[in-house]
Amino acid sequence: MFIACVLVTLALGFAVYWLRRSFVANVALAVLSVSLCFTALEGYFRFFYLKSDGFGRIDRNFAERYYRLDSYGLRDSHLPLSTAQDNIVVLGDSFVFGAGLKSTSDRLCEQLAAHYPQHHFVNLGLPGWDTRTEIERTNKYLDDTSAAIPLVVLVYFFNDIEEDVTPADRARVVPPLAPSKETAIDRALQRLADYSRFVEFVYFRVRYPQLVSDRLTQIQMFYNDPEIRARHLASLDRLRSLLAERYQANLLIVVLPYLHSDELLNRAEFYRTFENALDEHRFSHIDMQPVFAKYGVGKLWVNRFDPHTNPFANELMAGSVADYLSLHPDVLQP
């Protein structure tokens, strides 16, 4: 797309020169001006724009510069497991991966390692992993190891339920207000965004957030549905059983609230309902909502367009886990 913009702009420039004394030249000059602006914007967002974005579409420059995958296909996983030290595994999705963070030293895994230098920490996380996928990846990466793993810390976010939601559930559990649906224009702009970084930026900052907001509303309704919630808790229980039976490991769940807005962060009743369900099923867990609510999303997110946890929020998480383990030292025992 950028090369095409440059070629069109050059062609228009020559047209303006050769037709400079005619009316057509004025039209060509106007089109040339627009083309120059579009080419400049396209060049900026293609080669110079460097910012993380939670939508995962316009942060390619950021990802290319700061995200490096190791031989396991993970971002600085610290695999293989240690046979000389006890291992603590941090498991999760983009929050564990460190989305939006320039350095892996700012992640929860590495900040926890600073608290417990006597342990070897392993980071198992990629964007998009939900609970069922995390069960599969735990089997894959830990395999039949005989290394000591007393603890797995699962960083849990509220889209982790989605793999337990069936198409029938989505048709049955719908928001009271009809969600925004993708239109033909949406699909056309999304397709054009694959070729134009400028179109990508405008679309995913202006229109796409509304589609995401509607999705967040429906996800919250999934947790309020007894059938879906029971199915999802069964998946979490399968993960706990796998860790206990195959690796003699304890499971500690760190529950993260929404950081998309202060209104969502402070929706305490919603988070308490899920916490109560975890208590009923005797899951060891830490609720980060009361801790995060003291600060507000502006001090916790990467930026207003990327609601992943920033270094300070990861530091708060590490401190909360350390406080929990100091009160429950038996969790570090197989």
Order of alpha helices (4+ residues) and beta strands (2+ residues): alpha-alpha-alpha-beta-alpha-alpha-beta-alpha-beta-alpha-alpha-alpha-alpha-alpha-beta-alpha-alpha-beta-alpha-beta-beta-alpha
